[in-house]
Amino acid sequence: MTLPTLNSRTTSWAFAILSLFIQSSSAAFSYDSNCPGSFEILNEIDYERDVQPIFDEHCVLCHQPGTATYDGVGLNLLPGHSFWSLIAKRSAQGDNPPLVSVIGSTSFLLEKLVCLEPAVGDPMPPDRPRLSQEELDRIVSWTLLGPLPEAQTQRSVNSQPELAGSWYNPETPGQGQVVEFIARDGFPRVLLYWFTFADDGSQQRWYVADGLMSPFEAIAYLTIYQSSGGAFDRAEPPANIEKAGEAVLKFESCTEASFAYRLDSTTDLQSVLKGQIQINRLSPVNGCED
């Protein structure tokens, strides 16, 4: 199956469009001539086998600790670190989409590798030949089909489930977060319930955030969702669930954490809200090691 290069200036490499390609072997789409080529979407991609060797050959020379590039952009593409340096992380080169989206949609990495003139910065790798067609096929396939590789799902991760529980900011009583860890095929996921209020204090507001936790750092990268339109204690009408923003939950110790958030759209707000909340665990922790 061959996928035409999508326009790098559009808002995303749409996952819905990709699904259409999966169902049909061919389709006609216009795309930016600045992002040339077409790509074979491979059915099976193993990150350690198919993707990491590409970074080893073309990228780690610059993208590793101790280099000027790393000091500037903070991207570590060494084995064992590259996956979590890319997933859900945003480029240091401005307000761009995630380098690689968890759900396989928006990807700034693709723009940097495929486009001759990315919207921001230089194409990668710089001052060297572009990746081969086979290498691009592998990275495009991994990125668009959903970058949760078998090698990662089988990795043993200590996510410290003792961190689960109730967290709050003592300066804002009556609101806070409840954190839960979910082990799914050995892959660490975090589910967070955020109980707070509307910006003007007119009503209670609650959000649900879901995402992945890095095996190397006690940091979770979350997508925030908001529910509306439901009825008290009834299944009908069903609640409408929409993405409301993104968040990063960083555990600084077993009893202290920071919650950085960005709310892009809510039912009662027209502007973006963003900030950071310092939170403490409500109850003592047994068995947690800082």
Residue, then its C-alpha position, 0 to 999 in steps of 0.5 A: m500500500t502506498l500513501p501520498t505525502l500529506n501537506s505539512r502545513t495542514t493541522s495534522w497527519a489525520f488518523a481518519i484519513l490513514s484509516l481510509f487508506i488502510q481500507s482502500s489500496s489507493a486514493a487520490f490526495s493533493y500534497d505539498s510538493n515541498c514534501p516529496g515522495s510516497f511511502e509504503i505503509l508496512n503492516e508490522i513495525d518493531y521499534e527496536r528492530d526497524v526504527q532505532p537502527i535508523f536513529d543510530e546511523h543518522c541521528v545519535l551523533c548529534h542527538q545525545p547528551g553532551t552535544a551542542t544539539y542536545d543542549g539546544v533541543g534536549l532530544n536524546l535518540l540513544p537506544g533505550h531513550s529515543f522512544w520516550s524522547l519522542i512520544a508526546k514530547r514537543s519540539a523546542q523549536g516553537d509551538n509545534p505538534p508533538l514530535v510523535s503522537v501517541i495515537g499516530s496522528t500529528s507528528f512534527l518528526l515526519e515534517k522534519l524528515v520528509c519535507l525539504e523546507p520544514a515550517v520551523g528549522d532545518p530538515m533532518p538530518p542536516d548537511r547529510p543525505r536524506l534517509s533512504q526510501e526504505e528508512l522513510d517507509r519504516i519511520v512513516s509506518w511507525t509514526l502513522l500507524g500508532p507508535l506503541p511497538e511490541a518491544q515497548t509493550q513487553r518492557s518491564v517497567n516499575s511505575q510505582p503504583e504506590l503513587a496512586g491516590s488523592w493529590y491536592n494543592p493545600e492553597t486551593p481547598g475543595q479541589g484536586q486530582v485522583v491518580e490511578f495506574i493501569a497496567r495494560d500489556g505491561f505498558p504503564r498508563v496513568l488515569l487522572y481525575w481532575f476535580t476543579f471549578a469553572d474559571d469564573g467559579s460559577q460551577q464545578r468542573w471535572y476532567v479526565a486525563d489519560g496517558l503514558m508514563s515514561p519508564f525512565e522518569a516519573i513523568a506522565y504525558l496526558t490528554i485531557y478530556q471533558s464530559s458534558g451533556g449527560a444526566f444525573d444517575r442516568a445512561e440517557p442522554p449519553a455524555n459527550i466526551e471531547k478532548a480539552g487539552e494536554a498535561v504533564l504530571k511529574f512526580e518529584s517525590c512520593t509525596e510531591a508532584s507538579f501538574a502542568y496543563r493546557l486547556d484548549s477548549t471548554t464549554d465555558l471558556q473562549s481562550v486557552l488556559k495554561g499553568q502549573i499546579q504543585i500538588n501533595r499526596l493526601s495520605p501517607v505512602n507505604g512502600c514508595e521509594d523516591 
